[in-house]
Amino acid sequence: MTIISCSNDEDDELVVVEPEMTPSQVLSSTPWETTHAKNQNGQSVSLTDSNVINFVGFAYFKTDGTFTMYNLDNSPKMYGDWSVSADGSTRTIVAKDTNGNVLFTRVVKITVLTKQEFTYRIYPDANNQSIYYDIIHTPTNHPEP
């Protein structure tokens, strides 16, 4: 629902309020491209760095709960099922092989989820959460290969 209001005061200002979206709707509203990565100190990390390269690419989260991901050279990366927690704090992907068998499940903490940015955090060592990388995505109009 979109609300539009016209006031009767001297400014005659038009106010448009966008409808609220659930975290899942935000994630599936656009294709995403990995554009940056930062470490726990806020320093930029190259997308080719061995700690982040496996998380770089184009992601297409579909409204039916499936996803596809591609490397930046358009080569296939993975596909499967996805979900976001109702409060938007985590994203889960279940990667599958061509027969539909589960390869792995990955749950990541979401640090930013807006129409302009999707960022999640990865920990190279799950037992040491003082070292992490934030994987930053922005919307793209890149067509799905």
VOPAGU-2260 file (C-alpha; in pm, 1 decimal, decimal comma):
REM VOPAGU-2260
SITE   aa  ch    i         X         Y         Z
SITE  MET   A    0       0,0       0,0       0,0
SITE  THR   A    1     133,1     344,1     -93,2
SITE  ILE   A    2       3,7     648,2      90,1
SITE  ILE   A    3      -5,7     987,4     -80,4
SITE  SER   A    4    -107,8    1295,7     110,5
SITE  CYS   A    5    -169,6    1650,0      -8,5
SITE  SER   A    6    -173,6    1917,2     256,9
SITE  ASN   A    7    -384,6    2229,4     244,4
SITE  ASP   A    8    -119,1    2456,6     384,9
SITE  GLU   A    9      77,1    2717,0     192,4
SITE  ASP   A   10     347,0    2471,4      85,1
SITE  ASP   A   11     107,8    2226,9     -88,8
SITE  GLU   A   12     364,6    1955,4     -27,5
SITE  LEU   A   13     312,3    1607,1    -170,5
SITE  VAL   A   14     418,0    1329,9      64,9
SITE  VAL   A   15     478,3     975,9     -62,7
SITE  VAL   A   16     531,6     696,8     188,5
SITE  GLU   A   17     671,1     372,7      48,1
SITE  PRO   A   18     518,4      49,9     174,1
SITE  GLU   A   19     715,9    -144,3     430,4
SITE  MET   A   20     894,2    -449,4     294,4
SITE  THR   A   21     986,0    -762,8     485,0
SITE  PRO   A   22    1357,2    -852,7     492,1
SITE  SER   A   23    1288,3   -1135,2     242,9
SITE  GLN   A   24    1112,3    -893,1       7,8
SITE  VAL   A   25    1405,8    -652,2      24,5
SITE  LEU   A   26    1657,0    -927,8     -56,1
SITE  SER   A   27    1453,0   -1060,8    -348,1
SITE  SER   A   28    1369,4    -714,6    -485,3
SITE  THR   A   29    1687,8    -683,5    -693,8
SITE  PRO   A   30    1990,9    -875,5    -817,8
SITE  TRP   A   31    2299,4    -808,3    -602,1
SITE  GLU   A   32    2666,4    -767,8    -691,7
SITE  THR   A   33    2954,2    -793,9    -446,7
SITE  THR   A   34    3121,1    -453,8    -462,9
SITE  HIS   A   35    3333,6    -430,5    -146,8
SITE  ALA   A   36    3467,0    -620,3     149,6
SITE  LYS   A   37    3596,3    -487,4     481,2
SITE  ASN   A   38    3774,5    -649,4     771,7
SITE  GLN   A   39    3697,7    -618,0    1142,2
SITE  ASN   A   40    3897,0    -291,8    1150,7
SITE  GLY   A   41    3684,5    -133,5     877,0
SITE  GLN   A   42    3968,8    -155,1     624,8
SITE  SER   A   43    3891,6    -238,4     262,4
SITE  VAL   A   44    3988,5    -586,7     152,4
SITE  SER   A   45    4045,4    -678,2    -211,8
SITE  LEU   A   46    3770,0    -894,5    -359,0
SITE  THR   A   47    4046,9   -1129,1    -474,9
SITE  ASP   A   48    4173,4   -1179,1    -117,1
SITE  SER   A   49    4168,6   -1548,6     -24,6
SITE  ASN   A   50    3947,2   -1475,9     278,7
SITE  VAL   A   51    3665,0   -1326,5      69,6
SITE  ILE   A   52    3696,7   -1445,4    -292,3
SITE  ASN   A   53    3457,0   -1736,6    -240,0
SITE  PHE   A   54    3182,4   -1490,3    -140,9
SITE  VAL   A   55    3217,3   -1260,0    -442,5
SITE  GLY   A   56    2981,1   -1252,6    -738,6
SITE  PHE   A   57    2627,3   -1189,2    -856,5
SITE  ALA   A   58    2335,1   -1318,4    -650,1
SITE  TYR   A   59    1974,8   -1363,8    -758,7
SITE  PHE   A   60    1733,7   -1434,5    -472,4
SITE  LYS   A   61    1397,3   -1527,8    -617,8
SITE  THR   A   62    1061,6   -1480,4    -447,1
SITE  ASP   A   63     996,0   -1856,8    -459,6
SITE  GLY   A   64    1281,4   -1914,8    -210,4
SITE  THR   A   65    1540,6   -2030,9    -462,7
SITE  PHE   A   66    1865,7   -1856,9    -553,1
SITE  THR   A   67    2139,6   -1866,9    -812,9
SITE  MET   A   68    2487,7   -1721,0    -780,5
SITE  TYR   A   69    2753,0   -1655,1   -1040,6
SITE  ASN   A   70    3115,2   -1547,5   -1027,7
SITE  LEU   A   71    3193,5   -1200,3   -1163,3
SITE  ASP   A   72    3296,4   -1364,2   -1494,7
SITE  ASN   A   73    2940,4   -1507,6   -1521,4
SITE  SER   A   74    3051,6   -1863,8   -1454,3
SITE  PRO   A   75    2805,5   -2058,7   -1234,8
SITE  LYS   A   76    2884,2   -2058,8    -864,3
SITE  MET   A   77    2592,4   -2229,2    -688,8
SITE  TYR   A   78    2218,3   -2255,6    -655,7
SITE  GLY   A   79    1963,9   -2382,6    -408,6
SITE  ASP   A   80    1722,2   -2247,0    -150,2
SITE  TRP   A   81    1740,7   -1936,0      64,9
SITE  SER   A   82    1562,3   -1766,5     353,2
SITE  VAL   A   83    1599,4   -1463,7     576,6
SITE  SER   A   84    1494,0   -1465,3     940,2
SITE  ALA   A   85    1176,5   -1266,5    1009,0
SITE  ASP   A   86    1376,0   -1002,2    1196,1
SITE  GLY   A   87    1630,2    -973,2     911,1
SITE  SER   A   88    1926,6   -1070,9    1127,8
SITE  THR   A   89    2039,3   -1381,4     935,2
SITE  ARG   A   90    2034,1   -1524,3     584,9
SITE  THR   A   91    2045,2   -1897,0     521,8
SITE  ILE   A   92    2139,6   -2060,6     194,0
SITE  VAL   A   93    2114,2   -2430,7     121,0
SITE  ALA   A   94    2335,4   -2507,1    -178,6
SITE  LYS   A   95    2237,6   -2807,7    -388,9
SITE  ASP   A   96    2390,8   -3020,6    -661,7
SITE  THR   A   97    2225,0   -3090,9    -997,7
SITE  ASN   A   98    2028,3   -3380,3    -843,8
SITE  GLY   A   99    1888,4   -3159,7    -566,6
SITE  ASN   A  100    2108,8   -3308,8    -295,6
SITE  VAL   A  101    2225,1   -3065,5     -27,2
SITE  LEU   A  102    2592,8   -2973,8     -59,8
SITE  PHE   A  103    2604,5   -2740,8     241,2
SITE  THR   A  104    2401,4   -2499,1     449,2
SITE  ARG   A  105    2543,4   -2157,1     537,4
SITE  VAL   A  106    2390,9   -1913,4     786,7
SITE  VAL   A  107    2539,6   -1562,8     798,8
SITE  LYS   A  108    2471,6   -1259,2    1013,3
SITE  ILE   A  109    2320,8    -970,0     815,2
SITE  THR   A  110    2465,3    -632,2     915,8
SITE  VAL   A  111    2286,5    -416,4     654,0
SITE  LEU   A  112    1975,7    -495,0     449,7
SITE  THR   A  113    1822,2    -202,7     263,6
SITE  LYS   A  114    1721,4    -146,3     -97,1
SITE  GLN   A  115    2066,3       8,8    -150,3
SITE  GLU   A  116    2290,8    -238,6      34,2
SITE  PHE   A  117    2305,9    -598,4     149,0
SITE  THR   A  118    2598,9    -679,2     377,3
SITE  TYR   A  119    2668,2    -995,8     568,9
SITE  ARG   A  120    2951,9   -1104,0     795,7
SITE  ILE   A  121    3172,9   -1408,8     760,4
SITE  TYR   A  122    3414,6   -1555,5    1012,9
SITE  PRO   A  123    3713,9   -1749,2     873,6
SITE  ASP   A  124    3732,2   -1932,1    1207,2
SITE  ALA   A  125    3393,2   -1985,2    1373,4
SITE  ASN   A  126    3570,7   -2017,9    1710,4
SITE  ASN   A  127    3730,5   -1672,6    1680,9
SITE  GLN   A  128    3470,3   -1407,0    1612,6
SITE  SER   A  129    3715,7   -1121,0    1666,5
SITE  ILE   A  130    3833,2   -1172,4    1306,3
SITE  TYR   A  131    3568,9   -1123,9    1039,7
SITE  TYR   A  132    3494,2    -984,2     695,9
SITE  ASP   A  133    3188,0    -792,2     589,0
SITE  ILE   A  134    3082,3    -880,7     234,2
SITE  ILE   A  135    2908,2    -578,6      81,3
SITE  HIS   A  136    2663,2    -601,6    -207,7
SITE  THR   A  137    2481,1    -333,2    -402,2
SITE  PRO   A  138    2192,9    -362,8    -647,2
SITE  THR   A  139    2284,4    -436,0   -1007,8
SITE  ASN   A  140    2100,2    -447,5   -1335,9
SITE  HIS   A  141    2330,3    -729,5   -1452,2
SITE  PRO   A  142    2108,7    -987,6   -1622,0
SITE  GLU   A  143    2119,9   -1339,0   -1486,8
SITE  PRO   A  144    2351,4   -1542,5   -1712,0
